[in-house]
Amino acid sequence: MTLLEQIRFNHPVLRVNNRDRNIDFYEKSLGFKLVSEENAIAIFSAWENPDASFIIEESPSMRTRAVEGPQKANKIIIKASKASDIAALLGNGAAASQVFQGKNGYAYETVSPEGALFLLHAEDDLDSLTAIERPDLAQEPSVKGLSDFTFEKIVLNVQDVELSKAFYQNTFDGQFPLNLDFLQAQGDDLAVEPNVTWDLEILEFQVPQDYPLAELKAYLESKGLSVYLDKKETVLVISDPSKIEIWFIK
């Protein structure tokens, strides 16, 4: 097994303004379960699978600002394990900018308080989705949220599509453990440092406890990258051309 084959995607981390407002959105409109809050961080999971996770980091307006122009995150696509959970969220009042009908059930797009666009679905093929008017569904108080979910794809707005494609292809030898797509866009904030704006901040990956992060550091440095590895060799960080941080943690 190679170094890259042992890496698993955990979740994106989004920097936000008001944590309470965002917690309300992610609970009610995406069905995530809030499991802990620590300092500026709020951690979510699925209701039946604690390994499915998502993180937001609060960064108030005295230090950070809204994105000017397009965000780095064009769309975050989430696949639910149960289509019935999506119907229940809609019935329970989830905010939806557009609802779709698919072969397996409903899907919808929803926009976070900072403008991050999410697509929540339970389809095997996204091409099966057809835009519809929001259906009138009964409330289902017994359904609290998503039983389980995965991040199926993240679509990124980038200043240079070929540069971003080459970074992920060449750095990870075509084995990057997350499905990414890239759209050409214009805006200075597409390459700003991640602590400046409310946007996608981190793509976090998990490695086994016995994983040799020092070897991964040497491998990435051989690709010409600047690499941070903490002294305990438990966290390794690099950045892509958009200055989105990529974390590998034990």
N, C-alpha and C positions, 0 to 999 in steps of 0.2 A: 504494500500500500504506500503510495507516495505522500509527500507532505500535504499536497493540495487536496487529496481525496479524503483526508481526515477532518476537513473543515465543514462546519454546518452553519447556515445562516440563522441567527437568532431573531433580529428585529431591526427596524429603523429607529432612530432616536430623533425626535423633532423638538427644536427649540421653540418655546411658546411665550406669550406675554402673561396672561392671567391664568394661573394653574387651575383654580377652581372652575372657571368658565370652561376650560378645556376638558377637565375631568367630567363635567356634566355632559359635554358633547360626546366624548368617547364612550361613556357608559350608555347614554340614551340613543345615540344615533349610529354607533357601530357595535354596540353590544359587548364591549370589553368589560372585564371584571377588575375593579381597582383592588390590588392586593397589598400595596404598601406605598407610603410616602416618606421620603427621607430628604431633609433639606429642600433643595430645588427640584428633586426628582419625584415623579409619580410613575409607578410600575403597574402595568395591567397584564392580565392573562385571559385565557378562555375560561369558561365556567366549569368545564369538565377536564381540561388538559392544562395543568400548570406550566408545562413546557412551552406552550404557545404564549408569546409575550410581546409587549410593546411598551415603549418608554417615551415620556415627554420630560423636558427640562425647562423649568420656568426661568425666564431672563427678563426682568421688568424693563420698562421703557426708559429708565434713566441710564441703562447700559446698552440696550439693544433696540432695534427699530424694525418697522415693517419693511418688507422687500419693496424696492422700487423697480417696477417692471415685472417680468415673469419670474416665478420661483424656480429654484433648482428642481424641486419635485413637481413634475407635471401631473402625474397621477400615480397613486398607490393602489394596486389591485389586490384585494383580499378575497380568498376563496373560503367560504364557510363549509363545514362538514355536513350541515343539515339545512336544506332549503326552507324547512318549516321555521327555523330560527329567524330567517330574513323576513318572512311573512309576519311573524310575531312582532318583530321590531317595527315594521311599518304600521301594524295595528296598534302598537303601543305609542305611536307618535314620533318615531324617528324622523329627523329632518332629512328630506330627500329633494335634491334639485332636479333629478330625473329618475323615473322608475322604468324598468324594463321587464319584459316577459321572456323567459327562456324555456327550454325543454324541461328543466327540472323545477322551475318555479320562478319567483320574482328575483330581481336584482335592482340595485339602485346606486346612484351617485350621491354623495353628500360632501359638503364643504366645511372644513374646520373653521374655528374662529379666526385663525390666521390665514385662511385661504387655501389650505392644503386640500386637494381633491382626491377623494377615495371612491373606488368602485367596489361594492360588496356583492358577491354572486356565489352561486353554487353549481355552476355549469361545467360541463366537460369541454365545451367549445364556446368561446365568447361570441363567435359569429352567429350563434343561435339567438342572441338577444335582440329584441325589438322594442323600441321606445313605446310606452303606453302612458295613458293618464293614470294618476295615482289611484289605485283601487280603494274602495271603502271596506276596510277589514276590521273585524271585531278585535277588541282588546284581549290580550292573553296575559293576565297578571302572573301566571305561573312560570312564564318564560322570562328569565332575567336578562338573557343575552345570548351570545354565541357559545354553543357547546364546545366547539373547536374551530380553529381557523389556521390558515397558512398565508404568508405573503407570497402571492403567486408571481407578481411582476412589479417592478418599479420603473416608471417611465421618467427619464430625466430631461429637462431642458438644458442644453449645453451651448456654449459659444462655438464649439468646433466638434461636429459629430465624428469626423474621422479621427481626430486626436483622442477623443474619449473612447471610441471603439478600440483603437490601437492600444491604449493604456490597459484596458481590461483584458484584451485578447493576449497581448504580449506578456504582461505581468503574470498572468495566471495560466498561461499556456492553454487557453480555451476551456479551463476548468473552474471558472469563477462560480461558486455555489449559490448564485442568485440570478434570476432571469431579469436582465436589464434591457431597456430600449432607450434610444436617444433621439431627441428632436432638436433640430437647429433653432436657436432663438438668439435674441439680442438683449443685452442688458449688463451693466457693470456688476450687478449683484449676483450674476451667475457664477462669478469666480471670486466672491468676497470671502474673507475668513469666516468660519462657521459661528463665531461668537458675536458677529455684527448684526445679523438679521434673524427674524423668526422664520425658520425654514428647516429643511432637512439638514441635520447636523452630522449624524453618524450612521454608518451601516455596521452593525455589530455581529460578529461571528464567534462561534464557540469551537474550542478545540479540546481534546481529551486532557486529563490532568497530567498524563505522562508525555504530552506532546512537546517536541523540542523547538520551542519558540526561537532559541538562539540560531538553530539551523534555518528556520524560516527567515530570520533577520539577514543572515548571510546570503540566502537565496535572493531576497528582494533587493539587497544592496548590489548584488551582481547584475541586477536589472537597471541599476543607476538610480535607485530610489533613496530618498532620505527616510530613515526608519527610526522610530523611538521604541525602545524596549526597557521596561522598568527593571530595577535592580533584582527583584525577586523572579524575574522572567515569567510573569503571569499575564502581562498585557503588552501587546505589540500594536503600534499605530503607524499607518501611512496615510497619505492623502491623494485623492485623484485629481485630475486637471481642474475640476470645479471646486477644489478644496473641501470636498466632502471627506470626512475622516472615516477610515476603514479600520475597525478595531478587531483584533483577534484576542480572545480572553480565555483563560482556563476556568 
